[in-house]
Amino acid sequence: MKGAVSICFLSLLLLQATAEEEEDVISVLRDRSHIDETLRLAMEEKAGDYAAALERLRKIYHTSIKPMEQAYKYNELRQHEISDGEITSKPMVLFLGPWSVGKSSMINYLLGLHDHPYQLYTGAEPTTSEFTVIMHGEKIRSVEGIVMAADSSRSFSPLEKFGQNFLEKLIGIEMPHKLLERVTFVDTPGIIENRKQQERGYPFNDVCQWFIDRADLIFVVFDPTKLDVGLELEMLFRQLKGRESQIRIILNKADNLATQDLMRVYGALFWSLAPLINVTEPPRVYVSSFWPYDYAPDTSRELFKREEISLLEDLNQVIENRMENKIAFIRQHGIRVRIHGLLVDRYVQTFKEKMSFFSDPELVFQEIVDDPDKFYIFKSILAKTNVSKFDLPNRDAYRDFFGINPIANFKPLSAQCSYIGGCLLDKIEKAITTELPALLSSINSGKQPGLSSCEATGCGEKPKNRYRKN
C-alpha cells in the first residue's frame, strides 16, 4: 500500500515538474500579437477591386506592350519576358546574407512557424542550401523546383534556364496563412566566403540576380559576429546596385550584446558596407532580434520592439502598395521595350539608307553595328524623342543582338501598322503616357478600374501612321 502511495506521489511530482517546464518554455516565447496588428492581417481586403485592376493591367500589357516585344525580339536582348504569372504574382520579399545570421529564423518568426512541422530548419552551422519559396496554398505541402518551373500559372518558369542542378536546389512550401495571401518569402543559401561559386553546381550569382530583379523588398541580414565583407558579399552588393530603394539592412541577434558593444558593432557594420553602397541616403538599418524567443535580459527591449514594429510597417507598406508597384514595373518595362523598338527601327532605316546596288549588305551593316555613333543611331533617338540618355541600353549589346537576329528579319516602325490593330508605336506610347497612369490614378482614388471608352464601344478610327512619308 505504501509503495503504491509512493508511486502515485512520485507521478504527481513528475507531472508537476513537467507542467512547470512547459510554463517556463511558454514564458520565454515572445508575444506575437503586434505582428498581426501591424500587418493588419485581421482586415478583409477588397478582392474584387484588386482582381479588376490586375485584369486591366494584364490587358494593357498584352494589347499594347507585348506586340512590340515580339516584333523586335526584346526578350533576346534583356532575357526578361513577362508572363501572366509574374503580373498576377504577390509581392516578393527576398532574404540575403551570410550563413547562420537568422534569415530562416526570421521567416519562421514572422509566420509563427515555431514548432511547426514545416518550419524552416535552423542551426549554428550553414543549414540552408536551397532557394526556398514560402507561398500561400490551400493546404500544407512542399513543391519540387521542377514542378514550380513547369507550372505556367506561377512566376518561376523562367528559372528553367539555370539548369537541372539548380532546380534540384529550388523548393517551394505552400501553406494557408493570412500573411502569405499577400506576400511571398524567398529564403536563400547563406553566403560562405571560402566557397567557390563553381562548387554550387549552378550559377549562384545569376540566380540571385533573377530574384533581385523581381523582389519588392530585399532584407540583407547580418549578425554581430559576421560583419566581414568578402568577395562573394561584395559581388552581391554589386548586383543590388540600382535597387537601393528596396534594400533594408538588418542587424539581427542584437540582444546578445550590451548597449555599448551594440553601438560599436552598428558603427562597424556601416564602415564595412559604406564602400559597397555608394548612394547619398544609405538603406534603413533595423537593429533587433528576430526570432520567437524573448529578448535576453538587461538589453534594450523597448528599442528592439520599436525597431521590429518599424520593420513590420515597412513590410506592410510594400504589401499595400503592391498594385501601384506592379503598374510602375510594367510601365518601366514598357519604356524599355519602346526604346528598344526605336533603336532597332533606327538601325533598319540607317541600313536601308546606306545600301546601294553595289554594296555588300554584311559589310555595310557590320560598319553600322561596330560604330553606331558614326551614324548617330543613339543620338538621333535622344534628339527626336523624350528618352533619357540614362535609359539607353548598352550599345555593345546590339552587336550580339544583331549577330543572332539578322537585320533583314525586322521591319521599320512605319510598316508595323494595321487598320484593325493600329500602330505598335502609338499603342505602346498610349499605354506609357495615358493608360497606365490612368489605372494608377483610379487605384489611388479608390475608383473601379474599367475599360476605356474605345475598348467598350469601339472607336473605329483609322490609325494614324506618323512614320509614313507623305
C-alpha positions in Angstrom: 0.0 0.0 0.0 2.8 2.4 1.0 4.6 1.5 -2.2 1.5 2.4 -4.3 1.2 5.7 -2.5 4.8 6.5 -3.1 4.5 5.7 -6.8 1.4 8.0 -7.0 3.3 10.7 -5.2 6.3 10.5 -7.5 4.0 10.6 -10.5 2.3 13.7 -9.2 5.8 15.3 -8.7 6.8 14.4 -12.2 3.6 15.8 -13.7 4.1 19.0 -11.7 7.7 19.3 -12.8 6.7 18.7 -16.5 4.0 21.3 -16.2 6.4 23.8 -14.7 8.9 23.2 -17.5 6.2 23.7 -20.1 5.2 27.0 -18.4 8.9 28.1 -18.5 9.1 27.3 -22.2 5.9 29.2 -22.8 7.0 32.1 -20.7 10.2 32.7 -22.8 8.3 32.8 -26.1 7.7 36.3 -27.3 4.3 37.8 -27.7 3.4 38.0 -31.4 0.2 40.0 -31.3 1.9 43.1 -32.6 2.7 41.3 -35.9 -0.9 40.7 -36.7 -1.9 44.2 -35.6 0.9 46.0 -37.6 0.3 43.9 -40.7 -3.5 44.2 -40.4 -3.9 40.5 -41.0 -7.4 40.5 -39.5 -8.7 43.0 -42.1 -10.6 41.8 -45.1 -9.4 43.1 -48.5 -11.5 44.2 -51.4 -10.5 41.3 -53.6 -12.8 42.4 -56.4 -11.2 45.8 -56.9 -7.7 44.2 -56.8 -8.7 41.5 -59.3 -10.2 44.1 -61.7 -7.1 46.2 -61.6 -4.9 43.2 -62.3 -7.0 42.2 -65.2 -6.9 45.7 -66.6 -3.1 45.7 -66.2 -2.8 42.3 -67.9 -4.9 43.6 -70.8 -2.8 46.7 -71.3 0.4 44.6 -71.3 -0.9 42.1 -73.8 -2.5 44.6 -76.2 0.0 47.5 -76.1 3.4 46.3 -74.9 3.8 42.6 -75.8 3.2 43.1 -79.6 6.3 45.3 -79.8 8.3 42.9 -77.6 7.6 40.1 -80.0 8.0 42.1 -83.2 11.5 43.3 -82.2 12.5 40.2 -80.1 13.1 42.2 -76.9 13.4 39.1 -74.8 16.6 38.1 -76.7 18.2 41.4 -75.7 17.2 41.5 -72.0 16.2 37.9 -71.3 13.2 39.1 -69.4 9.8 38.0 -70.7 6.9 38.9 -68.5 4.4 36.1 -68.0 0.8 36.3 -66.7 2.1 34.6 -63.6 4.5 37.5 -63.0 1.8 40.1 -63.4 -0.5 38.4 -61.0 2.1 37.3 -58.5 2.2 38.6 -55.0 5.0 40.9 -53.7 8.2 39.1 -53.2 10.4 39.6 -50.1 13.9 38.3 -50.5 16.3 37.3 -47.7 20.0 37.6 -48.4 23.1 37.5 -46.2 25.9 35.4 -44.8 25.2 31.9 -43.4 23.6 31.4 -40.0 22.7 35.0 -39.4 19.0 34.2 -38.7 17.3 34.5 -42.1 15.3 31.3 -41.8 14.6 32.0 -38.1 13.2 35.4 -39.1 10.8 33.9 -41.6 9.7 31.3 -39.0 9.0 34.1 -36.6 7.0 36.3 -39.0 4.8 33.3 -39.9 4.6 31.8 -36.5 6.1 28.5 -37.5 7.8 27.7 -34.2 7.5 24.0 -33.5 5.5 23.7 -36.8 6.2 20.6 -38.9 7.1 22.8 -41.9 9.2 25.4 -40.1 12.5 26.2 -41.9 15.4 24.3 -40.5 17.8 26.5 -38.5 21.1 26.0 -36.7 24.5 27.4 -35.9 26.1 25.7 -38.9 25.2 26.5 -42.6 21.8 24.9 -42.9 20.0 26.4 -45.9 21.5 25.0 -49.1 18.3 25.6 -51.2 16.4 28.6 -52.5 13.2 28.1 -50.5 10.0 29.9 -51.7 7.3 30.1 -49.0 3.9 30.9 -50.6 0.2 30.6 -50.0 -1.7 27.4 -50.6 -4.9 25.7 -49.6 -3.1 23.0 -47.7 0.4 22.5 -46.3 2.7 20.8 -48.8 6.1 21.0 -50.4 6.6 21.6 -54.1 9.7 20.4 -56.0 11.6 23.0 -58.1 11.0 21.1 -61.3 7.2 21.3 -60.6 7.4 25.0 -59.9 9.2 25.7 -63.1 6.8 23.6 -65.1 3.7 25.4 -63.8 2.9 28.3 -66.1 0.5 29.8 -63.6 3.4 30.6 -61.3 6.1 33.2 -62.0 9.0 30.8 -61.7 9.0 29.1 -65.1 12.0 31.3 -66.4 14.2 29.6 -63.7 14.4 26.6 -66.0 17.2 28.4 -67.9 19.6 27.9 -64.9 19.6 24.1 -65.4 18.6 20.9 -63.7 21.2 21.3 -60.9 19.6 24.5 -59.8 16.0 23.2 -60.0 17.1 20.4 -57.6 18.1 23.2 -55.2 14.8 25.0 -55.5 11.9 24.1 -53.2 8.5 25.6 -52.6 6.5 25.4 -49.4 2.7 26.1 -49.6 0.6 26.7 -46.5 -2.6 28.5 -45.6 -1.6 31.8 -43.9 -3.0 35.3 -43.9 0.3 36.9 -44.5 1.1 34.6 -47.4 -2.1 35.6 -49.1 -0.5 39.0 -49.6 3.3 38.3 -49.9 5.8 35.5 -50.8 9.0 35.0 -48.9 12.2 33.7 -50.5 15.0 32.3 -48.3 18.4 32.0 -50.0 21.5 29.9 -49.2 23.9 31.8 -46.9 27.0 33.3 -48.3 30.1 31.4 -47.5 33.2 33.4 -48.5 35.6 30.4 -48.7 33.4 28.5 -51.2 34.0 28.9 -54.9 30.9 29.5 -57.0 31.7 26.6 -59.2 31.2 24.2 -56.2 27.5 25.0 -56.1 26.9 23.4 -59.4 24.8 26.2 -60.8 25.3 30.0 -61.5 24.6 31.3 -58.0 25.1 35.0 -58.8 22.8 34.7 -61.9 20.1 33.1 -59.8 20.4 35.7 -57.1 20.1 38.4 -59.8 16.9 36.9 -61.1 15.3 37.1 -57.7 16.7 40.5 -57.0 15.2 41.9 -60.2 11.8 40.7 -59.2 11.9 41.4 -55.4 9.7 44.2 -54.0 11.7 44.2 -50.7 15.2 42.9 -50.0 16.3 42.1 -46.5 20.1 41.8 -46.2 20.7 40.2 -42.8 23.8 40.3 -40.6 24.6 39.4 -37.1 27.3 40.9 -34.8 29.7 38.0 -35.5 29.6 38.1 -39.3 30.4 41.7 -40.4 33.4 40.8 -42.7 32.9 41.7 -46.3 34.4 39.1 -48.7 34.4 38.7 -52.5 31.0 36.9 -52.6 29.2 39.5 -50.5 30.9 42.3 -52.5 29.6 40.7 -55.7 26.1 40.5 -54.1 26.0 44.3 -53.4 27.3 44.9 -56.9 24.2 43.1 -58.1 22.0 45.2 -55.8 23.1 48.4 -57.5 20.1 50.3 -58.7 17.8 48.6 -56.2 18.8 50.6 -53.2 15.2 51.8 -52.5 14.2 48.1 -52.0 17.1 47.2 -49.7 16.8 47.0 -45.9 19.8 46.1 -43.7 19.0 44.0 -40.6 21.5 43.7 -37.7 20.0 40.5 -36.2 20.7 38.9 -32.8 21.3 42.3 -31.3 20.2 41.3 -27.8 23.3 39.2 -27.5 25.3 42.4 -27.0 25.4 45.1 -24.3 24.3 48.5 -25.3 27.9 49.9 -25.6 29.1 46.9 -27.6 26.0 47.2 -29.9 26.9 50.8 -30.7 30.4 49.7 -31.8 29.0 46.8 -33.9 26.5 49.2 -35.5 29.3 51.5 -36.5 31.5 48.6 -37.7 28.6 47.4 -39.9 28.3 50.9 -41.5 32.0 51.1 -42.0 32.0 47.7 -43.8 29.1 48.5 -46.1 29.9 52.1 -46.9 32.2 51.3 -49.9 29.6 48.9 -51.3 26.5 51.1 -51.1 27.5 54.3 -53.0 24.3 56.3 -52.5 23.5 59.7 -50.9 21.0 58.2 -48.5 22.0 54.7 -47.1 19.5 52.0 -46.7 17.5 51.7 -43.5 19.1 49.6 -40.8 16.9 47.7 -38.4 18.5 46.5 -35.1 16.7 43.8 -33.2 16.5 40.0 -32.6 14.0 38.4 -35.0 13.1 35.0 -33.6 10.3 33.7 -31.4 12.1 33.7 -28.0 12.1 36.6 -25.6 14.9 39.2 -25.6 17.9 38.5 -23.5 17.8 40.2 -20.0 19.4 43.6 -19.4 19.1 44.6 -23.1 17.3 47.5 -24.9 14.0 45.7 -25.1 11.9 48.8 -25.9 14.3 49.8 -28.7 14.2 46.3 -30.2 10.4 46.2 -30.1 10.1 49.6 -31.8 12.6 48.5 -34.5 10.6 45.4 -35.1 7.3 47.3 -35.4 9.0 49.7 -37.8 10.2 46.9 -40.0 6.7 45.4 -40.0 5.3 48.8 -41.0 7.8 48.9 -43.8 6.7 45.4 -44.9 3.1 46.4 -44.7 3.7 49.4 -46.9 5.1 47.2 -49.6 2.0 44.9 -49.3 -0.4 47.8 -49.5 1.4 49.4 -52.5 1.7 46.1 -54.4 -0.7 47.2 -57.2 1.0 50.5 -57.6 4.4 48.8 -57.7 3.2 46.4 -60.4 1.9 49.2 -62.6 5.1 51.1 -62.2 7.1 47.9 -63.0 5.0 47.2 -66.2 5.3 50.9 -67.2 9.1 50.8 -66.8 9.2 47.6 -68.8 7.1 49.3 -71.5 9.6 52.2 -71.6 12.5 49.8 -72.2 10.6 47.9 -74.9 9.7 51.2 -76.6 13.4 52.4 -76.6 14.4 49.0 -78.0 11.9 49.3 -80.8 13.0 52.8 -81.6 16.7 51.7 -81.7 16.0 48.7 -83.9 13.9 50.9 -86.2 16.8 53.4 -86.5 19.3 50.6 -87.3 16.9 49.4 -90.0 16.5 52.9 -91.5 20.2 53.5 -91.4 21.0 50.2 -93.1 18.5 51.0 -95.9 19.9 54.5 -96.4 23.5 53.2 -96.7 22.7 50.3 -99.0 23.3 50.7 -102.7 23.1 48.4 -105.7 26.8 47.6 -105.5 27.1 47.4 -101.7 27.8 44.2 -99.7 24.9 44.0 -97.1 27.0 42.3 -94.5 29.9 44.8 -94.7 27.5 47.8 -94.6 25.7 46.6 -91.6 28.8 45.4 -89.8 30.1 49.0 -90.1 26.9 50.3 -88.6 26.9 47.9 -85.7 30.6 48.4 -84.9 30.3 52.2 -84.7 26.7 53.3 -84.2 27.9 56.8 -83.1 29.3 57.4 -86.6 25.7 57.1 -87.9 24.0 58.9 -84.9 22.0 55.8 -84.0 21.6 56.6 -80.3 21.9 60.3 -80.6 19.0 60.5 -83.0 16.8 58.7 -80.5 17.7 61.3 -77.8 17.1 64.2 -80.2 13.7 63.1 -81.6 12.1 61.5 -78.5 11.7 62.2 -74.8 14.0 59.3 -73.9 16.6 59.9 -71.2 20.2 59.1 -72.0 20.3 57.2 -68.8 17.6 54.8 -70.1 19.5 53.9 -73.2 20.9 50.3 -73.2 24.5 49.3 -73.7 25.3 49.7 -77.4 27.6 46.7 -77.4 24.6 44.6 -76.6 23.2 45.3 -80.0 26.3 43.8 -81.7 25.4 40.5 -80.1 21.7 41.0 -80.7 22.1 41.5 -84.4 24.6 38.7 -84.6 21.8 36.3 -83.7 18.9 38.2 -85.4 19.8 39.4 -88.9 18.7 43.0 -89.7 16.6 41.6 -92.6 14.2 40.0 -90.1 12.9 43.3 -88.9 10.5 45.8 -90.4 10.7 49.5 -89.7 8.1 51.0 -87.4 6.4 52.7 -90.3 5.4 49.2 -91.6 4.2 48.0 -88.1 0.6 49.3 -88.5 -2.7 47.7 -89.4 -6.2 49.0 -89.9 -7.6 47.0 -87.0 -4.7 46.8 -84.6 -3.3 50.3 -85.1 0.4 51.1 -85.0 2.7 49.4 -82.5 4.5 52.6 -81.5 1.2 54.5 -81.0 -0.2 51.8 -78.8 2.8 51.5 -76.6 3.2 55.2 -76.2 -0.5 55.4 -75.3 0.0 52.7 -72.6 3.0 54.5 -71.1 1.6 58.1 -71.2 -2.1 57.6 -70.7 -3.5 54.1 -69.9 -1.1 53.0 -67.1 -1.1 56.4 -65.3 -4.9 56.4 -65.5 -5.0 52.9 -64.0 -2.7 54.1 -61.2 -4.9 57.2 -60.6 -8.0 55.0 -60.4 -6.4 52.9 -57.7 -5.2 55.8 -55.6 -8.7 57.5 -55.9 -10.5 54.3 -55.0 -12.4 54.1 -58.3 -13.2 50.9 -60.0 -10.7 50.4 -62.9 -12.7 49.8 -66.1 -12.3 49.7 -69.8 -11.6 52.8 -71.8 -14.4 54.2 -73.9 -12.8 52.9 -77.1 -12.4 49.4 -75.7 -16.0 49.4 -74.5 -17.7 50.8 -77.7 -15.1 50.6 -80.4 -13.9 54.0 -81.8 -13.5 52.8 -85.4 -10.8 55.4 -86.2 -8.3 54.8 -88.9 -4.9 54.5 -87.2 -2.5 57.4 -87.9 0.9 56.4 -89.1 3.2 59.3 -88.4 6.2 57.4 -89.7 4.8 57.1 -93.2 6.2 59.6 -95.6 3.7 62.0 -97.3 
